[in-house]
């Protein structure tokens, strides 16, 4: 298959603008995330507070994202993104001020993460639901999803390395300053994309009934339900590793913020590799089978990483974790966005985000609590084993999934 096929979403002007603006913004986001996690651990030395900070930023995805999806289906998605990115820029500016003035405490960082999490819980469903408008229909949607994931994971690869070097050279406050400045690239891109008025006319009256319609679609259909539950299980178990990276950087590998950057960037590089593979696939057939392998491989690699004592083992293991985890998430998203009716797109996107990002804080908080008592290495090793068990259970349902999805594939011409 030619690479040009995987890049076909870039022929759309609006998608190119969005791609460029979000790429700059995502690098800035990672600069702030690295600064936040390193600063929390430097100030507290607590594995539990690392987990709590991650929990605060991600728990809004579990609580608020489904409700946000209902409003995303009603509103102009571009205008929603203008508001969320403006608020996020203000949050980054406030955090820079607190750190630069020298009055920062761990609770400031946890509270700041909570504010950012609330903003992102509204931003993410709008971002996912906007993609089909940017490329003018379903034909180029898989390419748009894959390229969007490539861009975000390239930022995940580049951002932590830049963040680690920036913190070691100039201090944590400049990670927040750079992030605040990066939002202007996204705001500029959004200002040049025309709005598309929502044509959604709810068949159900009331917020909860509209939310329930999205839940019934996603969890009433065996293939969608199985993919979302596997993603949720993988996020809780394997996805919990990231919160403990400052501990591994300093304690396991006797490093500094640069070491932290390399650890997270290794996972980011794996994620980018996975997204290039997804972009070059000819269609969505075979993705349900792929999920079983990617979830199991991710969890096995986590167990290897957790007990590693050398960066020569840890970095390749993190590469595989990043590749497998992001392929699991992006394949699930591609499947859902390709089969969902347009009038439910925002709500189903929010359930995907809840299963992926929203479940991670539960794992981060639980692993932080257990790691304080049993140590991060043993905690993550057990997480890996639990993830393998979830993938094995999903694999037992593959035959039934194929039977139910085949008529829909034929209807869509997939």
VOGU-3710 file (C-alpha; in Angstrom, 3 decimals, decimal comma):
1> xxxxxxxxxx> 0,000/0,000/0,000  1,340/3,428/-0,869  2,110/5,863/1,950  0,144/8,518/0,046  -3,015/6,586/0,883  -2,267/6,992/4,591  -1,715/10,735/4,134  -4,890/11,410/2,172  -6,510/13,474/4,964  -3,828/16,132/4,401
11> xxxxxxxxxx> -5,403/17,088/1,076  -8,069/18,945/3,091  -7,067/22,542/3,984  -9,012/22,620/7,246  -7,414/19,410/8,456  -3,932/20,744/7,616  -4,565/23,864/9,698  -5,886/21,800/12,590  -2,988/19,333/12,308  -0,339/22,077/12,446
21> xxxxxxxxxx> -1,936/24,087/15,251  -2,581/21,106/17,462  0,920/19,760/16,830  2,516/22,871/18,340  0,021/22,926/21,205  0,581/19,266/22,064  4,349/19,751/22,349  3,668/22,594/24,776  1,304/20,373/26,753  4,013/17,759/27,219
31> xxxxxxxxxx> 6,479/20,414/28,379  4,010/21,318/31,132  3,240/17,688/32,016  6,929/16,899/32,471  7,423/20,048/34,551  4,417/19,206/36,719  5,325/15,581/37,454  8,994/16,392/38,115  8,079/19,298/40,381  5,556/17,226/42,359
41> xxxxxxxxxx> 8,165/14,553/43,042  10,938/17,073/43,795  8,759/18,884/46,328  7,213/15,811/47,971  9,257/12,681/47,187  5,931/10,796/47,278  4,841/8,100/44,811  1,280/8,566/46,092  1,269/12,288/45,234  2,503/11,438/41,740
51> xxxxxxxxxx> -0,521/9,182/41,384  -2,811/11,808/42,903  -1,596/14,477/40,454  -2,272/12,144/37,520  -5,643/11,237/39,039  -6,652/14,897/39,361  -5,930/15,626/35,703  -7,606/12,539/34,291  -10,603/11,844/36,551  -12,697/14,574/34,838
61> xxxxxxxxxx> -12,549/12,442/31,676  -14,390/9,685/33,540  -16,950/11,968/35,198  -17,521/14,791/32,701  -16,631/13,489/29,226  -19,931/11,600/28,680  -21,940/14,740/29,533  -19,637/16,868/27,390  -20,336/14,542/24,473  -24,043/15,400/24,611
71> xxxxxxxxxx> -23,288/19,124/24,305  -20,695/18,520/21,584  -23,447/16,929/19,487  -25,533/20,091/19,936  -22,935/22,869/19,552  -20,481/24,199/16,986  -17,453/22,033/17,725  -14,958/24,628/16,493  -16,320/27,218/18,927  -16,136/24,694/21,760
81> xxxxxxxxxx> -12,424/24,221/20,982  -11,830/27,981/20,903  -13,217/28,243/24,428  -11,381/25,218/25,839  -8,006/26,238/24,407  -8,410/29,796/25,717  -9,122/28,510/29,234  -6,192/26,069/29,042  -3,862/28,942/28,063  -5,054/30,883/31,107
91> xxxxxxxxxx> -4,402/27,851/33,349  -0,840/27,484/32,042  -0,215/31,203/32,615  -1,498/30,956/36,199  0,724/27,938/36,920  3,751/29,741/35,479  3,081/32,660/37,813  2,825/30,455/40,913  6,063/28,619/40,099  7,976/31,749/39,019
101> xxxxxxxxxx> 7,040/33,550/42,249  8,486/30,664/44,280  5,309/29,956/46,270  4,337/26,667/44,596  3,282/23,728/46,786  2,280/20,205/45,710  -1,407/21,022/46,248  -1,132/23,901/43,743  0,021/21,426/41,106  -2,711/18,909/41,931
111> xxxxxxxxxx> -5,364/21,656/41,781  -3,931/22,977/38,516  -4,090/19,489/37,038  -7,738/19,211/38,091  -8,600/22,468/36,285  -6,755/21,320/33,165  -8,499/17,957/33,340  -11,930/19,593/33,409  -11,026/21,672/30,363  -9,650/18,673/28,473
121> xxxxxxxxxx> -12,714/16,560/29,290  -14,755/19,062/27,268  -12,069/19,565/24,620  -11,397/15,932/23,687  -14,896/14,868/22,531  -15,140/18,041/20,434  -11,721/17,362/18,895  -12,596/13,778/17,970  -16,043/14,688/16,628  -14,644/17,587/14,559
131> xxxxxxxxxx> -12,386/15,353/12,462  -15,148/14,153/10,123  -16,041/17,796/9,345  -12,404/18,671/8,651  -12,109/15,951/5,974  -15,622/16,288/4,543  -16,987/12,814/5,268  -16,181/9,202/6,170  -13,923/8,384/3,198  -10,810/10,034/4,671
141> xxxxxxxxxx> -11,803/9,674/8,329  -9,532/6,673/9,148  -6,587/8,613/7,682  -7,531/11,693/9,738  -7,755/9,668/12,961  -4,412/7,968/12,323  -2,627/11,198/11,341  -4,108/12,996/14,334  -2,766/10,213/16,559  0,644/10,356/14,827
151> xxxxxxxxxx> 0,833/14,091/15,489  -0,137/13,734/19,141  2,355/10,955/19,702  5,132/12,775/17,871  4,535/15,499/20,457  4,684/12,802/23,131  8,058/11,734/21,718  9,579/15,199/21,223  7,923/17,054/24,116  9,332/15,047/27,058
161> xxxxxxxxxx> 12,887/15,219/25,711  12,608/18,976/25,229  10,893/19,281/28,605  13,556/17,325/30,441  16,335/19,410/28,898  14,429/22,667/29,485  13,832/21,875/33,163  17,444/20,831/33,749  18,737/24,003/32,049  16,284/26,783/32,931
171> xxxxxxxxxx> 13,947/25,370/35,589  10,400/24,035/35,753  8,638/27,387/35,328  9,612/27,623/31,668  7,726/24,422/30,883  4,536/26,205/31,940  5,468/29,374/30,035  6,159/27,475/26,822  2,836/25,675/27,102  0,929/28,926/27,558
181> xxxxxxxxxx> 2,555/30,334/24,409  1,870/27,156/22,403  -1,899/27,518/22,714  -1,822/30,558/20,457  -0,872/28,307/17,515  -4,036/26,263/18,057  -6,205/29,354/18,517  -4,824/30,827/15,287  -5,549/27,615/13,363  -9,096/27,410/14,719
191> xxxxxxxxxx> -9,748/31,043/13,811  -9,036/30,214/10,144  -11,333/27,172/10,013  -14,967/27,976/9,122  -17,712/26,937/11,511  -20,204/24,249/10,583  -23,576/24,678/12,241  -24,833/21,647/14,142  -27,672/19,839/12,384  -28,284/17,540/15,345
201> xxxxxxxxxx> -31,953/17,278/16,258  -32,234/15,055/19,339  -34,687/12,196/19,033  -34,707/12,053/22,835  -35,693/14,902/25,155  -33,527/15,720/28,137  -29,816/15,521/28,842  -29,849/12,122/30,522  -31,977/10,507/27,800  -29,626/11,798/25,115
211> xxxxxxxxxx> -26,664/10,482/27,091  -28,418/7,134/27,506  -28,920/6,890/23,727  -25,167/7,051/23,202  -24,545/4,499/25,957  -27,167/2,123/24,501  -25,523/2,290/21,093  -21,964/1,774/22,346  -22,628/-0,884/24,983  -25,633/-2,548/23,363
221> xxxxxxxxxx> -23,560/-3,678/20,365  -21,194/-6,543/21,247  -18,218/-5,477/19,078  -18,272/-1,889/20,394  -18,840/-3,027/23,976  -16,001/-5,560/23,849  -13,525/-3,083/22,379  -14,409/-0,375/24,922  -14,181/-2,763/27,885  -10,794/-4,082/26,728
231> xxxxxxxxxx> -9,552/-0,508/26,293  -10,798/0,396/29,776  -9,074/-2,631/31,319  -5,819/-1,888/29,490  -5,940/1,766/30,532  -6,457/0,906/34,209  -3,629/-1,632/34,244  -0,993/-0,845/31,598  -1,895/2,843/31,324  -1,041/3,421/34,985
241> xxxxxxxxxx> 2,709/3,189/34,368  3,188/6,846/33,367  2,442/8,307/36,807  5,370/6,397/38,327  7,982/7,451/35,768  9,595/10,137/38,010  10,224/7,423/40,634  11,874/5,133/38,077  13,938/8,002/36,624  15,392/8,995/39,993
251> xxxxxxxxxx> 15,345/5,842/42,118  15,636/2,903/39,712  17,983/4,529/37,173  19,645/7,209/39,354  18,819/9,927/36,821  17,357/13,421/36,596  14,699/15,201/34,535  16,550/14,295/31,325  16,191/10,597/32,233  12,481/11,151/32,808
261> xxxxxxxxxx> 12,249/12,732/29,361  13,957/9,760/27,727  11,678/7,258/29,465  8,472/8,974/28,376  9,833/9,708/24,899  10,596/6,017/24,364  6,926/5,220/24,869  6,060/8,148/22,602  8,294/6,811/19,823  6,560/3,442/20,064
271> xxxxxxxxxx> 3,188/5,153/19,834  4,269/7,064/16,707  5,408/3,809/15,085  2,050/2,235/15,802  0,177/5,169/14,318  2,189/5,009/11,071  1,191/1,365/10,813  -2,468/2,247/11,408  -2,372/5,061/8,828  -1,054/2,689/6,159
281> xxxxxxxxxx> -3,694/0,001/6,697  -6,132/-0,309/3,759  -9,259/-0,403/5,952  -10,769/-1,291/9,299  -11,176/-5,043/8,762  -8,958/-7,033/11,112  -8,754/-4,354/13,794  -10,865/-6,287/16,293  -8,409/-9,188/16,045  -5,476/-6,783/16,344
291> xxxxxxxxxx> -6,805/-5,460/19,661  -6,250/-8,802/21,389  -2,579/-8,848/20,413  -1,805/-5,218/21,148  -3,387/-5,307/24,616  -1,547/-8,500/25,565  1,799/-7,262/24,203  1,478/-3,962/26,056  0,842/-5,705/29,363  3,688/-8,193/28,901
301> xxxxxxxxxx> 6,109/-5,348/28,134  4,959/-3,519/31,274  5,884/-6,515/33,408  9,342/-6,592/31,797  9,850/-2,851/32,325  8,727/-2,939/35,952  11,540/-5,267/36,973  14,279/-3,815/34,742  17,403/-2,360/36,328  19,015/-1,053/33,144
311> xxxxxxxxxx> 17,916/1,605/30,675  18,973/-0,789/27,901  16,054/-3,002/28,935  13,682/-0,273/30,128  13,725/1,879/26,985  12,839/-0,926/24,508  10,140/-2,158/26,909  8,632/1,330/27,070  8,774/1,545/23,274  6,624/-1,609/23,076
321> xxxxxxxxxx> 4,278/-0,312/25,792  3,742/2,922/23,869  3,247/1,105/20,565  0,764/-1,413/21,947  -1,203/0,947/24,169  -1,705/3,547/21,476  -2,578/0,963/18,824  -5,201/-0,431/21,192  -6,677/3,028/21,776  -6,478/4,363/18,205
331> xxxxxxxxxx> -7,800/1,130/16,656  -10,790/1,275/19,002  -11,376/4,917/18,081  -11,080/4,203/14,347  -13,587/1,355/14,581  -16,111/3,392/16,574  -15,839/6,554/14,471  -16,180/4,504/11,265  -19,406/2,747/12,280  -21,227/5,256/14,525
341> xxxxxxxxxx> -24,191/7,277/13,158  -23,366/10,968/12,769  -26,009/12,082/15,261  -24,320/10,026/18,026  -20,719/10,847/17,116  -19,923/13,218/19,979  -21,472/10,960/22,597  -19,733/7,816/21,384  -16,441/9,738/21,128  -16,873/10,789/24,761
351> xxxxxxxxxx> -17,393/7,154/25,819  -14,193/6,208/23,995  -12,348/9,008/25,819  -13,878/7,904/29,131  -12,703/4,318/28,531  -9,205/5,406/27,487  -8,174/8,521/29,399  -10,951/8,464/31,997  -10,036/5,030/33,379  -6,318/5,786/33,652
361> xxxxxxxxxx> -6,644/7,918/36,844  -8,247/5,030/38,679  -5,199/2,942/37,866  -2,827/5,822/38,684  -4,391/6,430/42,100  -4,541/2,722/42,946  -0,975/2,029/41,798  0,258/5,107/43,666  -1,350/3,833/46,873  -0,047/0,278/46,435
371> xxxxxxxxxx> 3,404/1,512/45,315  3,818/3,391/48,616  3,570/0,003/50,358  4,840/-2,627/47,903  7,091/-0,468/45,714  6,501/0,666/42,116  8,315/-2,280/40,448  6,149/-4,996/42,009  3,010/-2,899/41,591  3,496/-2,445/37,844
381> xxxxxxxxxx> 4,438/-6,115/37,430  1,051/-7,131/38,828  -0,666/-4,558/36,575  0,959/-6,230/33,588  -0,336/-9,652/34,585  -3,862/-8,307/35,057  -3,717/-6,712/31,602  -2,711/-10,025/30,021  -5,699/-11,684/31,688  -8,068/-9,029/30,276
391> xxxxxxxxxx> -6,685/-9,534/26,752  -7,124/-13,315/27,057  -10,759/-12,868/28,117  -11,422/-10,550/25,154  -9,919/-13,094/22,766  -12,524/-15,668/23,799  -15,208/-13,342/22,329  -13,573/-12,801/18,939  -15,720/-15,326/17,076  -18,957/-13,699/18,302
401> xxxxxxxxxx> -17,556/-10,232/17,514  -16,764/-11,242/13,917  -20,244/-12,678/13,457  -21,972/-9,470/14,616  -19,703/-6,958/12,835  -19,673/-8,680/9,414  -23,107/-7,371/8,239  -22,157/-3,818/9,214  -18,834/-4,075/7,362  -20,701/-5,193/4,250
411> xxxx> -23,192/-2,323/4,570  -20,373/0,235/4,881  -18,354/-1,370/2,085  -15,403/-1,784/4,470
//
